[in-house]
Amino acid sequence: PDRTKVDVVYPEWVQEDARKTWLSQTTDTRVSTFQHNVEDTIKSIGLETVMEDVTTDGLYSIDISVRSKNIAVECDGPSHYYSNLTTVESQKTKLRNQALVSRGWEVMVVPYYEWHDLWKSGGAKEYLRGLLQEKGAIE
């Protein structure tokens, strides 16, 4: 059987409710201290940012965008990783990243398990500078 396409039949109201629920995720956001610290550090490097930016189709909220470079900065806390494999991204997170890439964004992930110690030791700015250089945002 052809497993590349699945036809699902459901009432129209289900699609509308699902769309409303999905879109509420882009407006009902919570900004963490981690996210604020990353944004402040990126700004200190000299780039303009937008916190909780929304993709042009309105379907995804980006933690921090650097619009001038089309970079989506995602500050991934523990919920973005499998609980028993704390450094392995969940499928939901991988799908989010792929969806952003398909919308023209370069995704830059800042994992919580790398950020915490760097923030405490004063190495966060150089860490982000390196990630931004890899993405071509700065020289």
MARZA-539363 format. One line per 5 residues: number of its first residue (from 1); their letters; for each residue z, x, y of N, C-alpha, C. Coordinates in Angstrom, 2 decimals, always signed. Each point is the difference from the previous one (the first is absolute). Example, Ala and Ser with C-alpha at 12.3 -4.5 7.8 and 13.67 -1.06 7.14 Angstrom:
REM MARZA-539363
1 = as = +7.80 +13.19 -5.69 +0.00 -0.89 +1.19 +0.00 +0.90 +1.20; -0.72 -0.35 +1.05 +0.06 +0.82 +1.19 +0.73 -0.77 +1.09 $
REM end
This chain:
REM MARZA-539363
1 = pdrtk = +0.00 +0.82 -1.21 +0.00 -0.82 +1.21 +0.00 +0.87 +1.27; -0.57 -0.57 +1.05 -0.03 +0.69 +1.29 +1.36 -0.08 +0.66; +0.68 +1.14 +0.12 +1.35 +0.03 +0.57 +0.00 +0.46 +1.45; -1.18 +0.15 +0.58 -0.05 +0.43 +1.39 +0.15 -1.16 +0.96; -0.20 -1.23 -0.48 +0.10 -1.16 +0.87 +0.81 -1.08 -0.69 $
6 = vdvvy = +0.91 -0.55 +0.74 +0.83 -1.08 -0.52 -0.14 -1.19 +0.95; -0.35 -1.14 -0.54 -0.07 -1.22 +0.81 +1.32 -0.74 -0.13; +0.59 -0.27 +1.17 +1.26 -0.73 +0.03 -0.22 -1.28 +0.79; +0.45 -1.10 -0.56 -0.14 -1.28 +0.69 +1.39 -0.48 +0.39; +0.16 -0.31 +1.28 +1.27 -0.51 +0.49 -0.29 -0.87 +1.22 $
11 = pewvq = +0.94 -0.86 +0.33 -0.21 -0.88 +1.15 -0.10 +0.80 +1.30; -0.73 -0.53 +0.97 -0.20 +0.68 +1.28 +1.33 +0.29 +0.71; +0.97 -0.90 -0.12 +1.27 +0.20 +0.67 +0.73 +1.25 -0.50; -0.25 +0.38 -1.25 +0.63 +1.21 -0.54 -0.53 +1.22 +0.74; -1.32 +0.02 +0.21 -0.60 +1.12 +0.73 +0.54 +0.06 +1.42 $
16 = edark = +0.12 -1.13 +0.66 +0.50 -0.02 +1.37 +1.46 +0.45 +0.08; +0.83 -0.48 -0.93 +1.40 +0.43 -0.03 +0.11 +1.50 -0.29; -0.82 +0.49 -0.91 +0.02 +1.43 -0.33 -0.40 +0.83 +1.22; -1.02 -0.44 +0.71 -0.46 +0.71 +1.21 +1.09 +0.03 +1.06; +0.64 -1.13 +0.25 +1.08 -0.06 +0.99 +1.15 +0.93 -0.38 $
21 = twlsq = +0.35 -0.01 -1.27 +1.08 +0.86 -0.47 -0.36 +1.47 +0.18; -1.24 +0.36 -0.39 -0.45 +1.38 +0.13 +0.01 +0.43 +1.47; -0.54 -0.85 +0.88 -0.08 +0.35 +1.42 +1.37 +0.11 +0.64; +0.98 -0.72 -0.52 +1.35 +0.08 +0.58 +0.57 +1.41 -0.18; -0.48 +0.73 -0.99 +0.46 +1.38 -0.22 -0.40 +0.92 +1.15 $
26 = ttdtr = -1.08 -0.33 +0.69 -0.46 +0.87 +1.09 +0.76 -0.26 +1.29; +0.69 -1.14 +0.09 +0.73 -0.31 +1.22 +1.51 +0.05 -0.20; +0.46 -0.17 -1.22 +1.43 +0.02 -0.30 +0.36 +1.38 -0.54; +0.00 +0.99 +0.90 +0.24 +1.37 -0.43 +1.34 +0.50 +0.52; +0.52 +0.98 -0.67 +1.24 +0.65 +0.41 -0.27 +1.49 +0.13 $
31 = vstfq = +0.40 +0.53 +1.13 -0.24 +1.42 +0.26 +1.28 +0.78 -0.28; -0.10 +0.96 -0.89 +1.17 +0.80 -0.39 +0.22 +1.16 +0.95; +1.18 +0.57 -0.07 +0.31 +1.22 +0.76 -0.96 +1.12 -0.44; -0.26 +0.08 -1.27 -0.96 +0.96 -0.57 -1.34 -0.12 +0.73; -0.49 -1.22 +0.12 -1.28 -0.25 +0.66 +0.05 +0.41 +1.48 $
36 = hnved = +1.08 -0.36 +0.69 +0.14 +0.40 +1.41 +0.02 +1.51 +0.14; +0.70 +0.68 -0.90 +0.07 +1.46 +0.06 -1.37 +0.64 -0.21; -0.77 -0.54 -0.95 -1.35 +0.52 -0.25 -0.88 -0.24 +1.23; +0.06 -1.20 +0.55 -0.82 -0.30 +1.19 +0.37 +0.92 +1.17; +1.29 +0.15 +0.26 +0.43 +0.86 +1.10 -0.49 +1.43 -0.19 $
41 = tiksi = +0.02 +0.46 -1.24 -0.45 +1.37 -0.29 -1.50 +0.13 +0.21; -0.76 -0.99 -0.42 -1.46 +0.04 +0.21 -0.30 +0.00 +1.50; +0.72 -0.81 +0.75 -0.20 -0.03 +1.46 +0.33 +1.36 +0.62; +1.03 +0.66 -0.52 +0.38 +1.31 +0.54 -1.07 +1.06 -0.26; -0.86 -0.26 -0.98 -1.12 +0.89 -0.30 -1.15 -0.24 +0.99 $
46 = gletv = +0.05 -1.16 +0.67 -1.01 -0.29 +1.02 -0.99 -1.10 -0.34; +0.28 -0.76 -1.04 -0.91 -1.09 -0.37 +0.59 -1.35 +0.39; -0.89 -0.91 +0.41 +0.42 -1.36 +0.31 +0.05 -0.80 -1.29; +1.02 -0.84 -0.11 +0.19 -0.78 -1.21 +0.19 -1.48 +0.32; -0.20 -0.83 -1.03 +0.31 -1.42 +0.08 +0.87 -0.32 -1.21 $
51 = medvt = +1.18 -0.54 +0.27 +0.92 -0.37 -1.07 -0.40 -1.38 -0.53; -0.01 -0.13 -1.33 -0.34 -1.25 -0.68 -1.33 -0.56 +0.50; -1.01 +0.84 -0.01 -1.36 -0.40 +0.38 -0.56 -0.88 -1.11; -0.90 -0.89 +0.34 -0.59 -0.91 -0.98 -1.49 +0.32 -0.12; -0.50 +0.02 -1.23 -1.42 +0.25 -0.22 -0.83 -1.08 +0.68 $
56 = tdgly = -1.25 +0.31 +0.30 -0.84 -0.93 +0.76 -0.18 -1.34 -0.70; +0.07 -0.02 -1.33 -0.12 -1.27 -0.71 +1.33 -0.75 -0.08; +1.07 +0.64 +0.51 +1.30 -0.64 +0.04 +0.75 -0.04 -1.32; -0.50 +0.70 -1.01 +0.59 -0.10 -1.33 +1.06 +1.05 -0.31; +0.03 +1.09 +0.74 +0.96 +1.07 -0.29 +0.67 +0.49 +1.26 $
61 = sidis = +1.28 +0.28 -0.13 +0.77 +0.62 +1.07 +0.16 +1.47 -0.35; -0.29 +0.85 +0.97 +0.11 +1.45 -0.17 +1.29 +0.44 +0.67; +0.82 +0.76 -0.70 +1.28 +0.43 +0.57 -0.22 +0.62 +1.38; -0.82 +1.03 +0.06 -0.30 +0.68 +1.26 -1.49 +0.36 -0.03; -0.72 -0.38 +1.03 -1.40 +0.41 +0.03 -0.23 +1.01 +1.11 $
66 = vrskn = -0.91 +0.90 -0.28 -0.53 +0.90 +1.01 -1.45 -0.46 +0.15; -0.17 -1.01 +0.85 -1.31 -0.67 +0.11 -1.13 +0.94 +0.36; +0.27 +0.94 +0.89 -1.05 +0.91 +0.47 -0.59 +0.82 -1.14; +0.75 +0.13 -1.09 -0.46 +0.81 -1.14 -0.16 -0.86 -1.27; +0.21 -1.30 +0.13 -0.08 -0.93 -1.15 +0.92 +0.43 -1.15 $
71 = iavec = +1.22 +0.39 +0.37 +0.97 +0.41 -1.00 +1.10 -1.04 -0.10; +0.22 -0.46 -1.22 +1.09 -0.92 -0.30 +1.13 +0.82 -0.60; +1.11 +0.07 +0.72 +1.17 +0.75 -0.47 +0.93 -1.00 -0.68; +0.24 +0.20 -1.28 +0.88 -0.88 -0.76 +1.27 +0.75 -0.35; +1.12 -0.53 +0.48 +1.32 +0.58 -0.25 +0.55 -0.68 -1.24 $
76 = dgpsh = -0.18 +0.63 -1.13 +0.31 -0.65 -1.28 +1.42 +0.30 -0.47; +0.82 -1.03 +0.07 +1.37 +0.08 -0.51 +0.03 -0.20 -1.50; +1.19 -0.09 -0.59 +0.16 -0.11 -1.45 -0.74 -1.18 -0.64; -0.17 -1.09 +0.72 -0.66 -1.18 -0.59 -1.48 +0.24 -0.30; -0.56 +1.08 +0.51 -1.41 +0.33 -0.25 -0.20 +0.84 -1.25 $
81 = yysnl = +1.10 +0.28 -0.70 -0.04 +0.86 -1.19 +0.68 -0.70 -1.16; -0.36 +0.40 -1.19 +0.66 -0.57 -1.19 +1.44 +0.49 -0.05; +0.91 -0.89 -0.32 +1.42 +0.35 +0.05 +0.39 +1.09 -0.98; -0.66 +0.06 -1.13 +0.34 +1.05 -0.98 -0.84 +1.27 +0.19; -1.02 -0.08 +0.83 -0.85 +1.16 +0.31 -0.10 +0.06 +1.53 $
86 = ttves = +1.04 +0.49 +0.64 +0.16 -0.17 +1.43 -1.06 +0.64 +0.89; -0.87 +0.81 -0.57 -1.07 +0.59 +0.81 -1.38 -0.50 -0.42; -0.06 -1.01 -0.86 -1.28 -0.56 -0.46 -0.23 -1.32 +0.73; -1.09 -0.07 +0.78 -0.31 -1.21 +0.77 -0.21 -1.19 -0.91; +0.49 -1.14 +0.44 -0.22 -1.24 -0.75 -1.46 -0.44 +0.15 $
91 = qktkl = -0.43 -0.85 -0.89 -1.37 -0.53 +0.07 -0.22 -0.76 +1.29; +1.00 -0.74 +0.45 -0.12 -0.75 +1.26 -0.28 +0.96 +1.16; +0.68 +1.12 +0.02 -0.20 +1.00 +1.06 -1.39 +0.63 -0.11; -0.43 +0.30 -1.21 -1.35 +0.56 -0.19 -1.07 -0.99 +0.46; +0.21 -1.29 -0.29 -0.95 -1.02 +0.43 -0.03 -0.12 +1.52 $
96 = rnqal = +1.17 +0.07 +0.63 +0.07 -0.04 +1.47 -0.82 +1.15 +0.58; +0.21 +1.20 -0.53 -0.72 +1.17 +0.51 -1.50 -0.17 -0.16; -0.41 -0.48 -1.17 -1.43 -0.20 -0.24 -0.58 -1.07 +0.94; +0.76 -1.05 +0.24 -0.45 -1.06 +0.91 -0.17 +0.55 +1.41; +0.89 +0.86 +0.43 -0.12 +0.60 +1.34 -1.21 +0.92 +0.07 $
101 = vsrgw = -0.20 +0.79 -1.05 -1.17 +0.89 -0.04 -1.29 -0.82 +0.07; -0.05 -1.10 -0.74 -1.21 -0.83 +0.00 -0.24 -0.66 +1.36; +1.01 -0.03 +0.84 -0.13 -0.54 +1.35 -0.24 +1.11 +1.03; -0.24 +1.21 -0.48 -0.37 +1.09 +0.90 +1.14 +0.88 +0.48; +1.18 -0.17 -0.57 +1.15 +0.80 +0.41 +0.17 +1.21 -0.92 $
106 = evmvv = +0.45 +1.09 +0.57 +0.42 +1.17 -0.75 +1.51 -0.18 -0.17; +0.48 -0.05 -1.24 +1.42 -0.28 -0.24 +0.78 +1.31 -0.12; +1.08 +0.07 +0.77 +0.90 +1.14 -0.03 +1.38 -0.52 -0.39; +0.43 +0.36 -1.20 +1.28 -0.48 -0.51 +1.10 +1.01 +0.31; +1.11 -0.51 +0.53 +1.19 +0.81 +0.22 +1.07 -0.54 -0.95 $
111 = pyyew = +0.22 +0.66 -1.13 +0.98 -0.49 -0.97 +1.43 +0.28 +0.44; +0.85 -0.97 -0.23 +1.42 +0.13 +0.37 +0.65 +1.22 -0.62; -0.37 +0.33 -1.24 +0.67 +1.09 -0.72 -0.38 +1.37 +0.57; -1.08 +0.08 +0.76 -0.34 +1.26 +0.68 +0.57 +0.00 +1.42; -0.04 -1.16 +0.64 +0.37 -0.10 +1.41 +1.48 +0.28 +0.25 $
116 = hdlwk = +0.87 -0.56 -0.80 +1.44 +0.04 +0.28 +0.51 +1.43 +0.23; -0.27 +0.88 -0.92 +0.50 +1.38 +0.14 -0.67 +0.73 +1.16; -1.29 -0.28 +0.21 -0.70 +0.65 +1.11 +0.55 -0.46 +1.34; +0.33 -1.27 +0.11 +0.56 -0.55 +1.23 +1.35 +0.66 +0.29; +0.82 +0.13 -1.03 +1.33 +0.59 +0.15 -0.07 +1.49 +0.35 $
121 = sggak = -0.99 +0.69 -0.56 -0.08 +1.46 +0.18 -0.82 +0.41 +1.23; -0.64 -0.96 +0.65 -0.81 +0.32 +1.18 -1.44 +0.35 -0.32; -0.42 -0.21 -1.24 -1.37 +0.35 -0.38 -1.00 -1.16 +0.04; +0.43 -1.14 +0.50 -0.84 -1.20 -0.03 -1.26 +0.13 +0.84; +0.13 +0.60 +1.18 -1.16 +0.10 +0.90 -1.09 +0.87 -0.63 $
126 = eylrg = +0.38 +1.12 -0.57 -1.00 +0.87 -0.63 -0.61 -0.66 -1.23; +0.81 -0.74 -0.73 -0.49 -0.75 -1.17 -1.08 -0.99 +0.42; +0.30 -0.80 +1.03 -0.99 -0.99 +0.47 -1.21 +0.68 +0.62; +0.23 +1.09 +0.70 -1.12 +0.75 +0.57 -0.97 +0.42 -1.13; +0.55 +0.47 -1.11 -0.84 +0.39 -1.13 -0.77 -1.17 -0.59 $
131 = llqek = +0.66 -1.14 -0.17 -0.68 -1.19 -0.52 -1.10 -0.46 +0.95; +0.29 +0.02 +1.28 -0.99 -0.43 +1.00 -1.18 +0.97 +0.07; +0.26 +1.29 -0.20 -1.09 +0.97 -0.05 -0.89 -0.24 -1.21; +0.64 -0.31 -1.16 -0.78 -0.30 -1.21 -0.93 -1.19 +0.21; +0.44 -0.97 +0.80 -0.79 -1.20 +0.26 -0.98 +0.18 +1.15 $
136 = gaie = +0.03 +1.18 +0.64 -0.93 +0.28 +1.09 +0.41 -0.61 +1.33; +1.24 -0.43 +0.13 +0.46 -0.64 +1.23 +0.30 +1.03 +1.09; +0.40 +1.19 -0.42 +0.30 +1.08 +0.95 -0.53 +1.31 -0.58; -0.09 +0.98 +0.87 -0.47 +1.32 -0.47 +1.16 +0.91 -0.32 $
REM end
